[in-house]
Amino acid sequence: MTRSADFHARALDVLHDANEAAWRETDPEEGVRHFTNATRGLLGDPDAVNLPGALKPGETQFIVSACFFIAPSRDHMIVFADNFGLGRARISVTDSRPGHAVQTKQAAVVRNTDEDKIFRQIIKSGRVGCSIYVPVMWNGDVIGMFNTASQARYIYDETDMRVQKLFAACAAAVWMGRGGPQRVAEVAESLGPWAA
């Protein structure tokens, strides 16, 4: 994937601006949303959409991003700061690629989800073709998973994943500093018992 010469400088500027805006928020989800919204516009090769096989017939390019934070029961995650349109969806901490990132504490970029044995489609509004999964860490523990995804395949690479790790680290600090654990506990209680 070719990158513009100023990609790293632009990434630093976007991260700086997202971080500054996030800390002005008092709500943890709104703080984290600055990071999820920023990765949508920053990451990926926009020219990759035109590569053969990037989009299948009838598909239309979209990019989504969200943070899934682990419920106090530690058996599932709840979607926060998303633009997936999932609402308060829940997913097992062992399910598919999001669960794999949580269980292994390892980030991954899946350049073509059609060829990935672990991938399972979660959003119903469109098929994800390429996706980045980054565990959100705090004091050595996984507290969630940060996902940015595209319908077009081959749009993200290792560079995007490394940049998203920085966004995830900043998102974790804002989440913890603005009362995120209390928020996820309140939402988990309001949703009722988790049934996998």
Secondary structure as the mmCIF struct_conf table of DSSP 4:
data_model
#
loop_
_struct_conf.conf_type_id
_struct_conf.id
_struct_conf.beg_label_comp_id
_struct_conf.beg_label_asym_id
_struct_conf.beg_label_seq_id
_struct_conf.end_label_comp_id
_struct_conf.end_label_asym_id
_struct_conf.end_label_seq_id
TURN_TY1_P TURN_TY1_P1 ALA A 5 ASP A 6
HELX_RH_AL_P HELX_RH_AL_P1 PHE A 7 ARG A 24
BEND BEND1 THR A 26 ASP A 27
HELX_RH_AL_P HELX_RH_AL_P2 PRO A 28 LEU A 42
BEND BEND2 LEU A 43 GLY A 44
HELX_RH_3T_P HELX_RH_3T_P1 PRO A 46 ASN A 50
BEND BEND3 LEU A 51 LEU A 51
TURN_TY1_P TURN_TY1_P2 PRO A 52 GLY A 53
BEND BEND4 ALA A 54 LEU A 55
TURN_TY1_P TURN_TY1_P3 PRO A 57 GLY A 58
STRN STRN1 ILE A 63 ILE A 70
TURN_TY1_P TURN_TY1_P4 PRO A 72 SER A 73
BEND BEND5 ARG A 74 ASP A 75
STRN STRN2 HIS A 76 PHE A 80
BEND BEND6 ALA A 81 ALA A 81
BEND BEND7 ASN A 83 GLY A 85
BEND BEND8 ARG A 88 ARG A 88
STRN STRN3 ARG A 90 SER A 92
TURN_TY1_P TURN_TY1_P5 VAL A 93 THR A 94
BEND BEND9 ASP A 95 ASP A 95
HELX_RH_AL_P HELX_RH_AL_P3 SER A 96 THR A 104
STRN STRN4 ALA A 108 VAL A 110
BEND BEND10 ARG A 111 ARG A 111
HELX_RH_3T_P HELX_RH_3T_P2 THR A 113 GLU A 115
BEND BEND11 LYS A 117 ILE A 118
BEND BEND12 LYS A 124 GLY A 126
STRN STRN5 CYS A 130 TRP A 138
TURN_TY1_P TURN_TY1_P6 ASN A 139 GLY A 140
STRN STRN6 ASP A 141 SER A 150
BEND BEND13 GLN A 151 ALA A 152
TURN_TY1_P TURN_TY1_P7 ARG A 153 TYR A 154
HELX_RH_AL_P HELX_RH_AL_P4 GLU A 158 GLY A 177
TURN_TY1_P TURN_TY1_P8 ARG A 178 GLY A 179
HELX_RH_AL_P HELX_RH_AL_P5 GLY A 180 LEU A 191
BEND BEND14 PRO A 193 PRO A 193
#
